[in-house]
Amino acid sequence: MLLQLKDIDKDYMQDKLPVPVLKKINFNVSDGEYVAIMGPSGSGKSTMMNIIGCLDKQTAGEFLFDGTDIAQCSDKQLSIIRNKKIGFVFQNFNLMPRQSAVENVELPLLYAGVKKSERRKRAKEALVRVGLEERMYFKPTQLSGGQKQRVAIARAIVNKPRLLLADEPTGALDTKSGDQVMELFKELNDEGVTIVMITHEPEIAQCAKRIVYIRDGELFAREGESL
């Protein structure tokens, strides 16, 4: 089992009072799965994404990532997990505007201490994989929205992570570009990449092999039906 969330609660403090955001979340993801998490704004899906991505820690409960109890990890250990085991894809791409596509893709390898020649080789391979071999030296301002997202996906997969975590990956794209990104996700999943995707769009969620729903901080297998 790659991800195991057991009775996860998450509270935020507001005027010294705890405000519950996640309530007794139980959620497992096996290697090779492709899961969509659907929910409206304010449902807790971004908070759940931050916990799965080791960007935030739960208030209560247990989260195991690849067998490791995340609550027991130091900041340095969490940084290593995020860098080597998780690839992140965001709605707004989060690309460095002054860096070329290939330089953006190299960033996780740079943080991982990979030497320059190997970084460039692997970054180029990742860009070829997403169909951008002719745009490697273009800067983000020279790319369309769909091309920017493919650069972001190349950056997310360049370290061969165990998990690809996508937060509204088509939210800033037109329909055609969104369809191309979803086709790329399908191909990556067919190759064995585990994908957890957050979306509020039913047609995008249908691209996944399993859908779960979150509402008011509670998780459901189907809308209105408990896990």
Buried (B, 14 or more C-beta within 10 A) or exposed (E): EBBBBBEBBBBEEEEEEEEBBBBBBEBBBEEBBBBBBBBEEEBBBBBBBBBBBBBEEBEEBEBBBBEBEBEEBEEEEBEBBBBBBBBBBBBEBEBEEEBBBBBBBBBBBEBEEBEEEEBBEBBBBBBEBBEBEEBBEBBBEEBEBBBBBBBBBBBBBBBEBBBBBBBBBBBBBEEEBBBBBBEBBBEBBEEEBBBBBBBBBEEBBEBBEEBBBBBEBBBBEEEEEEE
